[in-house]
């Protein structure tokens, strides 16, 4: 029975890895070789699993090309999940207010396993934009201001587990390492907000705060990103104040439900 459970877990892990690899390639779709390289699976295993996912409706394959795309069934499942949680809709007014006050781009993220998932973005009107995330993009917990706010809000045990689980993936982000993430978590807890000073994209800076609900559960995180010239210390603290205000407003709306 234990071996069957292990095989089942491995199958689920592989399927999730394949889906995320395809999603990472964006609208153009993903080639077999690219997915195999990202997941570390052999081409034959990757092809077999991708075929199963296409048959299940979770992926689609071009009829005249070698590219794989996320399937409509995944969209439908995601839509139903969004309806259940409702956070993007509840946070919509806050995102608009934050953009109006800051004129910079505002992001809403949630925890999804060991990742931070961008669920909403309010594009800033300032001419120089920092569009580092699109809705649906994932990053390992701790990579980025909103993502770091989510990680730092977890218990020490969960922080350790998430960093360990993401160790191999951090190689994609040269400015991050397990030791660096531990330092960033402690700094975030001390400061009361997360900061990303150009660690993902040079010349860009972001600040983020968690959204708490009853029982101190973390429902998500808000962040604002801008060019470094617009993130001087005084203005940065002003943005953090606004973020905390809107996080509290979102928390109140969530709790009232």
N, C-alpha and C positions, 0 to 999 in steps of 0.2 A: 504493500500500500504506500509506504514511504517513497519508494522509487517512482511509482506512478504520480504521486504528488509533485515530486521533483521535476519529472518530465513535463507535467502540466504547467508548472511555474516557468520552466524554461521556454515552453511554447508561447506563453503569454508575453514573457519578456521580449522574445524575439519579434513577435508580432508588433508590439508597441514600438520597438526600436525601428522596425521597417516603416511603420506609419510615420514616425517622427522624422526619419531620414527623407521620406518622400515630401513631407510637409516643408522641410527646410529648403527644398529646391524652388519653392514658390510656384508661380503660375506656369512657368515653362515646363514643369514636370521634371521627373528624375529618371535617369537612365539606370539600367541594371547595374552597370559597373560602378556608378557613383554610390548607389545604395549599398552594394557589397562592401565598398571601401569604407563607408561611414559606419557600418555595423560590425565589420570584421568577420562577416560570414563568407563562405565560399560562394562563387557565382552560381553553382548548381543549387545549393541550399537557398540562396536568395531568390533565384528564379522560381523554385518550387513554392516557397512561402508567399511570394508576390502573387503567383497564380491563384493560390488558395484565397488570398485577400481580395483579389479581383472577383472571383466566383462568389465570395460572400457579400459583395457590394460595398466593401470598405475602401477599395481602390478601383480606379478605372485605368485602362490602357488605351493609348491612341490606336485607332484602327489602321492608320497608315504610318506609324512611327514607333520608336522604341521607348517612348516616355510613359511613365506612370504618374497618375494624379490621385489626389484624395477623392473618394467617391461620395455620391449624394447621400448615402446612408449615414456617413459620418457627419455631414452637415445637419441632417435631421436629428441625429442623436445630440449634437452640440446645441441645436436650437432648443430641444426639449430640456436639456440641462440648464441652459440660460433662463428658461421660463421658470424652472424650479427655484433657482437661486435668486434670480432677479437683480443681482448687484449692479450690472451696467445700467439698467433702467433707473434704479434707485439713486445711483451716483451721478446720473446725467447732469442734473442741475448744478451739482458741485463742480464738475469738470468745466462746465461753461463759465461759471463764476470765476474759477481759478484762472482760466485763460483770459477772461476779460480784465482781470486785475493785473495779471503778470505779462500778458501778451506773448507768453512763451507756451511751448507744447506741454500738455498735461497728459499723464498716463494713469490708467487704472490696471492693477495687476492682482492676480490671485495665486495661491499656491496650488500646484497640480503635481502631486507626488513630490519628487525632488527638484522640480522646476518651478520657476515663476512664469506664469502665462499672462500675456497682455490681452486684456478683455475689452479695453476701450481706449481711444486716443482722441484728444481734442487739440487739433492743430493750431499752433500759435500764429498770430498775425504779424509778429515781428519779421522783417524781411529775411533775416538769416535764420533758417529753421534747423532744428536738430531732430530729425525724424529717424531716430535710431531703432525704433520698434514699430511694427505694424500689428494690428489686431490679429491674434492667433500665433504670434511669435513666442518662442520659448527660450529661456536661458536657465542654466543651472542656478539654484538658489544662491544668492550672494553676489551674482554678477549683475551689476547695475544698481541704481539707488533704490528703486521700488523693490527689487528682488532682495537686496541686502536688508531692507526694512522688514521684509517677511521672514528672512532667516533669523535675524536678531531677536525677533519676537517669540521664537520657539524656545522650548526648554533646552537646557544645556545638553541633555541626552539626545534630543532630536537634532540639535545643531551638529553634534559630533557624527550622528548617523548620516545626515544629509551630505556633509562635507566628504565623508568617507565614500559614500555611494557615487559622488560626482568627481572623485579624484582624477580618473582617467579623462574625463571630458574637459577638465580645466585647461588641458594643454592647448585647446583651441583659443584660450584667452590668456595671452602671455603675461598680463599684469596680475593674474590671479594664481594663487597656489593655496593648498590647505592651510599653511601657516599664515599666509596673508589674510585669508578669510577669517581665521580665528581673531586676528588683530582687528579687522574691520568690524566684526560682531561686537567686540568689547568697546570699541570707540563709538559705535552706534548706540549702544546701551548707555554709555556715559553722556553723550551729547543729547540724546533724546530724539535723534533723527539720523538718517543715513545720508552719506555723501559719496558721490562717484566723480572724483576729479580727473576726468580724461582717461580713465582706466580702460574704458571700452572703445571710445573714439577720441583721439587727441583733439584738443581744442574745445571739447564739450564737457559740461559739468551738469550734474543733476543732484537734486535732494529729494528724499522720500520719507514718508511716515506710514506706520501701519494703521489699519482700520480695525478697532476692537469692537466686540459686541459683548453681550451678557456672558458672565463667567470668564471674562478676559480672553475669549476666543478671538483669533485673528481671522477676519473675513477677507481681507485684501490689503492693498497698499496704494497710496497716491504718491505720484512723483511729478516734478517739474524739471524739464531739461532745457538748457540754453547754452549759448556760447560762453566761454569762460569770462569774457569781458562783462557779461551781464550777471555774473555770480560773485561780485565783490562781497566781503563779509557782511556789511550792513544789509544789503539787499537780500543776501542769502538767508539771513535770520528773519527778514520780513516774509519771504516766501515760505519758510518753515512755519511761521505763525499762521499764515493763511491755510497751509496744508493741514495743520492741526485743527483749525476751526472747521474746515470742511470734512475732515475725518470724523470729528465729533458729530457733525450734522448727519452724516451718513449712518453712523452708529445708532443715533437716535431713531432714524427712520427704519433701520433694520430691526431694532428692538421693539418698535411700536407694532411691527407685524406679528 
